[in-house]
Amino acid sequence: MPATLEVRCDNGDCEMDMFELHYTYDMPDSVGVSDFSCPYCGTTEELAEIQL
């Protein structure tokens, strides 16, 4: 099963609380939260991985 990354946006002005990233097996292991931006507010600095 391809990797899933659950992310929350901690920007207090953003309406997005969390989102999931589903990507293929070809995604490098080094890819993490810092490689993405919030689809709602565009921030990159205030994203955090949700650990289950």
Secondary structure, DSSP 8 states (H G I E B T S, - for coil): ---EEEEEE--TT----EEEEE--TTS-TT--GGG---TTT--STTEEE---
